[in-house]
């Protein structure tokens, strides 16, 4: 008993739950990671478009449309992954990854910080409610400069998909380079103005009323898709509460979500409702949560049915996804680093053809040397502009081949053979007709 009395004297402190913004910061970190990824992809060489060569560039190599397996398979994989994502997770891309939505949210945060908590671009046309203490020229100047700086930085991101980082730096520092398009500054200015108008005036109007991409996502949504569910059995707890509505930057009521609404599954309303319950010192969770299907409570059978329905929705996409993966693998296995073609040079109509163009392409962004040889003709019967082709980087170069018009009359099978220092070899056969000096 003495031991129990001693234990009874130990003070017990029950610590109340604290508001949690874990979901909010997880989403914010994911949004910023997506923006960083948009820069890392082209800068690292993972994917880029080469405007000078008219080709895609992936992992330091050119991908032509003739590389059918890699091109078609890649887009098939992307399309199937997106279809499966939308079928299961709904418009979660908009709320967690869309750069447009991310920039709009950051612009709202900056506006509310500088001009007041109720200063926002309202979706229902309500004028901004500015704080009298913050409605000052300095705050407006800082906001405008901040929006301009963000627009200028974001407008550079598309340039990385067309130019290497060194060329983008030359563009930023106004250095001349023949690799930069003469009109690039005008193109950049258009990007800058579009982004500036977007984050200063349009913002979430784009998400709610103008986004075509979101309409495509709705094509895959069903009632089993991930959505915000409301516990209507506790409706009496929020009879006069619109905290979740005020937290929604798209201006919808999270308690009445439907299949074809403007909800983007951001979860801000869930965080708001949970934290409101904490402030009420309630030991219960909020009335909103993410859910799949129309299940109630912990009905496992209904949950299992919903999951089965979801998998039936993506079952058609998974085989296509596997086919796309196989096509990419086959394209990578059969990929040729070099390409050889021989063309007839331009001549007058009716004249004897004696000149050819040997076109050699290097599809790797690395320096290399190729060796050219001609077979099927005596050495004295032809001349090459060069028997070596040196590449500084990826590109296409031509070598002239002239066949003597004094060659005896007849049809000659000629083989052009090209070899590389790393063991690659390819030949191209042509039929040359000689008129015997006629």
Secondary structure as GFF3:
##gff-version 3
##sequence-region A 1 438
A	DSSP	alpha_helix	2	8	.	.	.	ID=ss1
A	DSSP	alpha_helix	22	43	.	.	.	ID=ss2
A	DSSP	beta_strand	48	50	.	.	.	ID=ss3
A	DSSP	beta_strand	55	58	.	.	.	ID=ss4
A	DSSP	beta_strand	61	63	.	.	.	ID=ss5
A	DSSP	alpha_helix	68	89	.	.	.	ID=ss6
A	DSSP	alpha_helix	92	96	.	.	.	ID=ss7
A	DSSP	alpha_helix	99	115	.	.	.	ID=ss8
A	DSSP	alpha_helix	137	160	.	.	.	ID=ss9
A	DSSP	alpha_helix	165	172	.	.	.	ID=ss10
A	DSSP	alpha_helix	184	197	.	.	.	ID=ss11
A	DSSP	pi_helix	198	202	.	.	.	ID=ss12
A	DSSP	alpha_helix	204	205	.	.	.	ID=ss13
A	DSSP	pi_helix	206	210	.	.	.	ID=ss14
A	DSSP	alpha_helix	212	218	.	.	.	ID=ss15
A	DSSP	beta_strand	226	230	.	.	.	ID=ss16
A	DSSP	three_ten_helix	232	238	.	.	.	ID=ss17
A	DSSP	alpha_helix	243	247	.	.	.	ID=ss18
A	DSSP	three_ten_helix	254	256	.	.	.	ID=ss19
A	DSSP	alpha_helix	268	279	.	.	.	ID=ss20
A	DSSP	beta_strand	288	292	.	.	.	ID=ss21
A	DSSP	alpha_helix	300	333	.	.	.	ID=ss22
A	DSSP	beta_strand	338	344	.	.	.	ID=ss23
A	DSSP	beta_strand	355	362	.	.	.	ID=ss24
A	DSSP	beta_strand	368	375	.	.	.	ID=ss25
A	DSSP	three_ten_helix	379	381	.	.	.	ID=ss26
A	DSSP	beta_strand	382	384	.	.	.	ID=ss27
A	DSSP	beta_strand	388	391	.	.	.	ID=ss28
A	DSSP	beta_strand	395	403	.	.	.	ID=ss29
A	DSSP	beta_strand	410	420	.	.	.	ID=ss30
A	DSSP	beta_strand	425	434	.	.	.	ID=ss31
###
